[in-house]
Amino acid sequence: MRWVAQEAEFKRVFLEARTCVYIDSGRIPTSLCRLVFDDAATCTLRFAEALQFVMALSGDGACNYVVLDPDPVDFFHRVYGRYPVFEVARGDAPERFLEYLNEEAASGTGGAVGVECWAWVIVPSSVNWFVHALRDSADSGGHLWVPRGWVAAITARFPAFRDERWGPACATPGPTDGA
């Protein structure tokens, strides 16, 4: 794992994350299926394990955790001196994921991305899947978008992800979904 420190890399990852938000809102068409989960789960070891599982399914070597709100530049970078973006590599230990979520920007000053965020995206450079989450008092603030053929494997291994058949590609059961 590593913090994204270069402005050019931050801008590229931030643009990918914003595109994911537009897909999640229905503004950009997609063939991906949405699985719903409790956004608070992103701060657990089990979620970190699920992230590794999805990266293995996709063949991605890494993905980026990107805070969108509060503003990553006007708030995080200005106040804490760093972008609220870190890279998770395939094979990274789930405990390291939690360490990065809880790491303060500077000793005693705050800035932990897992605490000081209301909206975030997790996205690999392939953008073959992604997570968009909003802090929510209900248990549906997290959305994992994946190819239809992955739904059954993910929900079987990680039942916290609920298949609500949302999105054009997921409107009817497919042959690989066991329905």
C-alpha positions, 0 to 999 in steps of 0.5 A: 500500500502507498499514499498517492502523493503526485498531483498528476496521479491524483488528478487521474485517479480522481477523474476515474472516481468521479466517472464511477459516481456518474455510473452509480447515479445512472448518468453513464450507462454500464453493463455492470451490476450493483451489489448493495452493502452497509457503507460502515463495512468498508472499515472492516477486515472482512471488507478488505478481504472482499476487496482482495477477492474482487481484485483476484477476479478482475486480475487487477494488480491494485486499486485506489481508495479515493475520498470525494467528500470532504473535498480532497484538495480544498479540505484534505490537501490544504489542511493535512498536506496530502491527498486522501488517496491510497493504493491497495495492491493485490496481496496486501494484508487486510490489516494494512488496509485498516491501518491506512484508513486510520492513519492520521496525516500528522501526529495528533492532527487528524486526517484519517480518511476512514474517519473524515469522509462522507463519500468515497470510491474504490477503483482499479485502473481497469475500471472493470469494477468499483465501489461507491459509498456514501455515509448513510444511517441505513445499511445500503450506502455502499455500492459494489459494481461488478460484471454480472458473471461475478455476482454469484461468487461474490455474494456466496463468499461475502453475504453482506453484499446484496444482489438487488438486480439493479442496472440494465445488465442485471434486470433478469437472472443470468446463466451464471447467477444460478437463478 
